[in-house]
Amino acid sequence: MENIHEILPFLIPLVIAEFALLGYTLWHILTHKNYKHGNRTLWLIVSIALMGFAGPILYFIFGKEETG
């Protein structure tokens, strides 16, 4: 039980960052129409299924359409 108390100060910010990134990713997917690869449904499934950092990072690398 002492080990969890030692890593908790590092774990809490990591979990907060993970959910913030997921929230921003879901918002971005739902508010945009164009994607480099795939469609909205595919990126929603990928982002939620790989809910850690992998899904959102994959979306921003391979799915997000560049604007400008």
Buried (B, 14 or more C-beta within 10 A) or exposed (E): EEEEEEEEEEEEEEEEEBEEBBEEBBEBBEEBEEBEEBEBEBBBEBBBEBBEEEBBBBBBEEBBEEEE
